[in-house]
Amino acid sequence: MKRAARLLTIPLGVLGASPAGAATEETQAWSTEQAIFHAGESNIITIDSSQRLRSDGKSGGEQFLARVVIDHRITPALQLGGGIAYLRSEVDQEMRLFQQATLASGIWTSRTRIEQRFFDNADHASWRLRQRVQVAAPIDRAKRWTVIAATEIFFHLNRARPNDQIGLATMRNQVGLRHPIARTVDAQLLYMRQQNFRDGRPDTVAHIPWLTLSWRL
């Protein structure tokens, strides 16, 4: 019931009306560079790297993430895929395998991802479910400016380390703009509010400007 109540209060938190003292807050800054390749008519390969500057050392300090994703188009509306990722922070390292299904209809996109996370300080894989919903709507006649709004929820499915919690773990809310800056390059700038839910302790909320550069090759 506590987790359900937290979910109901998220929209208020996005608007800055979360209850006083309900969470500790920090500011971060993220940047991502990605290249998107089309391998034939049905396969899409995405390679990306991200740098995450985090001001709160208690959250693990700065992070670096590298990832490769392969998606296969099953129908015009459905893609199935998976990939591998490597994440390094100041306190640990993680190798990650994942599988995903992406549904698209008009301006709406929904992605369901299952991850197996292998930490250097855990004996077993941590399983995580991520559910993301996004709307991307052009706002000018030439369709060069696109407004982006998205929500993603993370659920931990098992306990790989003694201090891990099971269930609702994180929610990300994003809003921003995407615009082409060259013939094959798009720039996207988002504001993201990330809330980590913690049992017995105040939640943590991060306010994050996030710049992404995408190359279509």
RODO-593909 format. One record per residue (C-alpha): residue number from 1; x, y, z. Coordinates in nm, 2 decimals, padded with zeros to 4 digits. Layout:
{i->NUM xx->X yy->Y zz->Z}
...
// end
This chain:
{i->1 xx->00.00 yy->00.00 zz->00.00}
{i->2 xx->00.29 yy->00.24 zz->00.07}
{i->3 xx->00.43 yy->00.19 zz->-00.28}
{i->4 xx->00.08 yy->00.25 zz->-00.43}
{i->5 xx->00.05 yy->00.57 zz->-00.23}
{i->6 xx->00.39 yy->00.69 zz->-00.36}
{i->7 xx->00.28 yy->00.63 zz->-00.72}
{i->8 xx->-00.03 yy->00.84 zz->-00.67}
{i->9 xx->00.19 yy->01.13 zz->-00.54}
{i->10 xx->00.43 yy->01.13 zz->-00.83}
{i->11 xx->00.23 yy->01.38 zz->-01.05}
{i->12 xx->00.24 yy->01.63 zz->-00.76}
{i->13 xx->00.61 yy->01.58 zz->-00.72}
{i->14 xx->00.66 yy->01.66 zz->-01.09}
{i->15 xx->00.49 yy->01.99 zz->-01.04}
{i->16 xx->00.71 yy->02.07 zz->-00.74}
{i->17 xx->00.43 yy->02.00 zz->-00.48}
{i->18 xx->00.58 yy->01.70 zz->-00.31}
{i->19 xx->00.54 yy->01.71 zz->00.07}
{i->20 xx->00.81 yy->01.89 zz->00.25}
{i->21 xx->01.07 yy->01.65 zz->00.40}
{i->22 xx->00.95 yy->01.36 zz->00.20}
{i->23 xx->01.27 yy->01.32 zz->00.00}
{i->24 xx->01.63 yy->01.44 zz->-00.02}
{i->25 xx->01.72 yy->01.62 zz->-00.34}
{i->26 xx->02.03 yy->01.66 zz->-00.56}
{i->27 xx->02.12 yy->01.80 zz->-00.90}
{i->28 xx->02.29 yy->01.60 zz->-01.18}
{i->29 xx->02.39 yy->01.66 zz->-01.54}
{i->30 xx->02.38 yy->01.38 zz->-01.81}
{i->31 xx->02.51 yy->01.37 zz->-02.17}
{i->32 xx->02.46 yy->01.09 zz->-02.42}
{i->33 xx->02.61 yy->01.03 zz->-02.76}
{i->34 xx->02.45 yy->00.76 zz->-02.98}
{i->35 xx->02.49 yy->00.63 zz->-03.34}
{i->36 xx->02.20 yy->00.45 zz->-03.51}
{i->37 xx->02.26 yy->00.20 zz->-03.79}
{i->38 xx->02.01 yy->00.03 zz->-04.02}
{i->39 xx->02.13 yy->-00.33 zz->-04.10}
{i->40 xx->01.89 yy->-00.43 zz->-04.38}
{i->41 xx->01.53 yy->-00.34 zz->-04.38}
{i->42 xx->01.43 yy->-00.49 zz->-04.04}
{i->43 xx->01.73 yy->-00.45 zz->-03.81}
{i->44 xx->01.84 yy->-00.14 zz->-03.62}
{i->45 xx->02.17 yy->-00.12 zz->-03.42}
{i->46 xx->02.22 yy->00.15 zz->-03.16}
{i->47 xx->02.55 yy->00.22 zz->-02.99}
{i->48 xx->02.56 yy->00.48 zz->-02.72}
{i->49 xx->02.76 yy->00.61 zz->-02.43}
{i->50 xx->02.65 yy->00.84 zz->-02.14}
{i->51 xx->02.83 yy->01.05 zz->-01.89}
{i->52 xx->02.65 yy->01.12 zz->-01.56}
{i->53 xx->02.78 yy->01.40 zz->-01.33}
{i->54 xx->02.63 yy->01.35 zz->-00.99}
{i->55 xx->02.68 yy->01.59 zz->-00.71}
{i->56 xx->02.59 yy->01.35 zz->-00.43}
{i->57 xx->02.88 yy->01.12 zz->-00.35}
{i->58 xx->02.65 yy->00.90 zz->-00.14}
{i->59 xx->02.47 yy->00.79 zz->-00.46}
{i->60 xx->02.79 yy->00.64 zz->-00.60}
{i->61 xx->02.95 yy->00.95 zz->-00.76}
{i->62 xx->02.99 yy->01.00 zz->-01.13}
{i->63 xx->02.89 yy->00.72 zz->-01.38}
{i->64 xx->02.99 yy->00.61 zz->-01.73}
{i->65 xx->02.75 yy->00.39 zz->-01.93}
{i->66 xx->02.82 yy->00.22 zz->-02.27}
{i->67 xx->02.55 yy->00.02 zz->-02.44}
{i->68 xx->02.48 yy->-00.18 zz->-02.77}
{i->69 xx->02.12 yy->-00.26 zz->-02.87}
{i->70 xx->01.99 yy->-00.46 zz->-03.16}
{i->71 xx->01.62 yy->-00.43 zz->-03.25}
{i->72 xx->01.44 yy->-00.64 zz->-03.51}
{i->73 xx->01.12 yy->-00.51 zz->-03.67}
{i->74 xx->00.84 yy->-00.78 zz->-03.65}
{i->75 xx->00.56 yy->-00.56 zz->-03.78}
{i->76 xx->00.54 yy->-00.18 zz->-03.85}
{i->77 xx->00.43 yy->-00.14 zz->-03.49}
{i->78 xx->00.64 yy->-00.40 zz->-03.30}
{i->79 xx->01.01 yy->-00.44 zz->-03.25}
{i->80 xx->01.19 yy->-00.71 zz->-03.05}
{i->81 xx->01.55 yy->-00.68 zz->-02.94}
{i->82 xx->01.81 yy->-00.69 zz->-02.67}
{i->83 xx->02.16 yy->-00.59 zz->-02.59}
{i->84 xx->02.45 yy->-00.55 zz->-02.35}
{i->85 xx->02.57 yy->-00.26 zz->-02.14}
{i->86 xx->02.86 yy->-00.17 zz->-01.91}
{i->87 xx->02.83 yy->00.08 zz->-01.63}
{i->88 xx->03.11 yy->00.21 zz->-01.41}
{i->89 xx->03.07 yy->00.43 zz->-01.10}
{i->90 xx->03.30 yy->00.54 zz->-00.83}
{i->91 xx->03.19 yy->00.25 zz->-00.61}
{i->92 xx->03.12 yy->-00.05 zz->-00.84}
{i->93 xx->03.10 yy->-00.19 zz->-01.19}
{i->94 xx->02.81 yy->-00.35 zz->-01.37}
{i->95 xx->02.76 yy->-00.57 zz->-01.67}
{i->96 xx->02.40 yy->-00.57 zz->-01.80}
{i->97 xx->02.21 yy->-00.80 zz->-02.04}
{i->98 xx->01.86 yy->-00.70 zz->-02.14}
{i->99 xx->01.57 yy->-00.80 zz->-02.37}
{i->100 xx->01.30 yy->-00.56 zz->-02.48}
{i->101 xx->00.98 yy->-00.51 zz->-02.68}
{i->102 xx->00.89 yy->-00.18 zz->-02.83}
{i->103 xx->00.54 yy->-00.08 zz->-02.95}
{i->104 xx->00.48 yy->00.23 zz->-03.16}
{i->105 xx->00.15 yy->00.39 zz->-03.27}
{i->106 xx->00.16 yy->00.75 zz->-03.41}
{i->107 xx->00.32 yy->00.98 zz->-03.17}
{i->108 xx->00.32 yy->00.72 zz->-02.89}
{i->109 xx->00.59 yy->00.46 zz->-02.80}
{i->110 xx->00.59 yy->00.20 zz->-02.53}
{i->111 xx->00.90 yy->00.00 zz->-02.43}
{i->112 xx->00.91 yy->-00.30 zz->-02.19}
{i->113 xx->01.26 yy->-00.41 zz->-02.09}
{i->114 xx->01.39 yy->-00.69 zz->-01.87}
{i->115 xx->01.75 yy->-00.66 zz->-01.74}
{i->116 xx->01.99 yy->-00.90 zz->-01.58}
{i->117 xx->02.25 yy->-00.69 zz->-01.39}
{i->118 xx->02.58 yy->-00.84 zz->-01.28}
{i->119 xx->02.76 yy->-00.64 zz->-01.02}
{i->120 xx->03.12 yy->-00.69 zz->-00.92}
{i->121 xx->03.02 yy->-00.69 zz->-00.55}
{i->122 xx->02.73 yy->-00.94 zz->-00.58}
{i->123 xx->02.72 yy->-01.32 zz->-00.63}
{i->124 xx->02.39 yy->-01.33 zz->-00.82}
{i->125 xx->02.23 yy->-01.14 zz->-01.10}
{i->126 xx->01.98 yy->-00.87 zz->-01.01}
{i->127 xx->01.67 yy->-00.88 zz->-01.23}
{i->128 xx->01.49 yy->-00.55 zz->-01.31}
{i->129 xx->01.18 yy->-00.46 zz->-01.51}
{i->130 xx->01.16 yy->-00.12 zz->-01.68}
{i->131 xx->00.84 yy->00.01 zz->-01.84}
{i->132 xx->00.86 yy->00.33 zz->-02.05}
{i->133 xx->00.59 yy->00.53 zz->-02.22}
{i->134 xx->00.68 yy->00.83 zz->-02.45}
{i->135 xx->00.50 yy->01.08 zz->-02.67}
{i->136 xx->00.69 yy->01.26 zz->-02.94}
{i->137 xx->00.48 yy->01.53 zz->-03.11}
{i->138 xx->00.60 yy->01.78 zz->-03.38}
{i->139 xx->00.51 yy->02.14 zz->-03.29}
{i->140 xx->00.59 yy->02.32 zz->-03.62}
{i->141 xx->00.47 yy->02.28 zz->-03.97}
{i->142 xx->00.81 yy->02.17 zz->-04.10}
{i->143 xx->00.83 yy->01.90 zz->-03.82}
{i->144 xx->01.18 yy->02.01 zz->-03.72}
{i->145 xx->01.09 yy->02.08 zz->-03.36}
{i->146 xx->00.95 yy->01.79 zz->-03.16}
{i->147 xx->00.83 yy->01.80 zz->-02.80}
{i->148 xx->00.92 yy->01.49 zz->-02.59}
{i->149 xx->00.74 yy->01.37 zz->-02.28}
{i->150 xx->00.80 yy->01.04 zz->-02.11}
{i->151 xx->00.76 yy->00.83 zz->-01.80}
{i->152 xx->00.96 yy->00.52 zz->-01.70}
{i->153 xx->00.91 yy->00.30 zz->-01.40}
{i->154 xx->01.17 yy->00.06 zz->-01.26}
{i->155 xx->01.08 yy->-00.26 zz->-01.06}
{i->156 xx->01.34 yy->-00.48 zz->-00.88}
{i->157 xx->01.23 yy->-00.84 zz->-00.92}
{i->158 xx->01.48 yy->-01.01 zz->-00.68}
{i->159 xx->01.74 yy->-00.94 zz->-00.41}
{i->160 xx->02.10 yy->-00.99 zz->-00.53}
{i->161 xx->02.26 yy->-00.82 zz->-00.24}
{i->162 xx->02.14 yy->-00.80 zz->00.13}
{i->163 xx->02.05 yy->-00.43 zz->00.11}
{i->164 xx->01.85 yy->-00.46 zz->-00.21}
{i->165 xx->01.48 yy->-00.40 zz->-00.20}
{i->166 xx->01.21 yy->-00.57 zz->-00.41}
{i->167 xx->00.94 yy->-00.39 zz->-00.60}
{i->168 xx->00.90 yy->-00.03 zz->-00.71}
{i->169 xx->01.25 yy->00.12 zz->-00.72}
{i->170 xx->01.26 yy->00.43 zz->-00.95}
{i->171 xx->01.05 yy->00.66 zz->-01.15}
{i->172 xx->01.17 yy->00.90 zz->-01.42}
{i->173 xx->00.96 yy->01.18 zz->-01.57}
{i->174 xx->01.10 yy->01.37 zz->-01.87}
{i->175 xx->01.00 yy->01.66 zz->-02.08}
{i->176 xx->01.20 yy->01.85 zz->-02.35}
{i->177 xx->01.27 yy->01.92 zz->-02.72}
{i->178 xx->01.44 yy->01.75 zz->-03.01}
{i->179 xx->01.57 yy->01.93 zz->-03.32}
{i->180 xx->01.80 yy->01.84 zz->-03.61}
{i->181 xx->02.13 yy->02.03 zz->-03.61}
{i->182 xx->02.27 yy->01.87 zz->-03.93}
{i->183 xx->02.15 yy->01.64 zz->-04.20}
{i->184 xx->02.21 yy->01.33 zz->-04.00}
{i->185 xx->02.24 yy->01.46 zz->-03.64}
{i->186 xx->01.97 yy->01.54 zz->-03.39}
{i->187 xx->02.00 yy->01.72 zz->-03.06}
{i->188 xx->01.77 yy->01.65 zz->-02.78}
{i->189 xx->01.75 yy->01.84 zz->-02.45}
{i->190 xx->01.54 yy->01.71 zz->-02.16}
{i->191 xx->01.47 yy->01.79 zz->-01.80}
{i->192 xx->01.43 yy->01.47 zz->-01.60}
{i->193 xx->01.30 yy->01.43 zz->-01.25}
{i->194 xx->01.43 yy->01.09 zz->-01.11}
{i->195 xx->01.29 yy->00.96 zz->-00.79}
{i->196 xx->01.44 yy->00.66 zz->-00.61}
{i->197 xx->01.21 yy->00.49 zz->-00.36}
{i->198 xx->01.37 yy->00.37 zz->-00.04}
{i->199 xx->01.22 yy->00.17 zz->00.24}
{i->200 xx->01.27 yy->00.31 zz->00.59}
{i->201 xx->01.46 yy->00.62 zz->00.46}
{i->202 xx->01.36 yy->00.94 zz->00.27}
{i->203 xx->01.34 yy->00.89 zz->-00.11}
{i->204 xx->01.60 yy->01.06 zz->-00.32}
{i->205 xx->01.50 yy->01.30 zz->-00.60}
{i->206 xx->01.74 yy->01.41 zz->-00.87}
{i->207 xx->01.68 yy->01.71 zz->-01.11}
{i->208 xx->01.87 yy->01.64 zz->-01.43}
{i->209 xx->01.93 yy->01.83 zz->-01.75}
{i->210 xx->02.01 yy->01.57 zz->-02.02}
{i->211 xx->02.16 yy->01.64 zz->-02.36}
{i->212 xx->02.16 yy->01.37 zz->-02.63}
{i->213 xx->02.33 yy->01.39 zz->-02.97}
{i->214 xx->02.21 yy->01.12 zz->-03.22}
{i->215 xx->02.38 yy->01.03 zz->-03.54}
{i->216 xx->02.18 yy->00.84 zz->-03.80}
{i->217 xx->02.42 yy->00.64 zz->-04.02}
// end
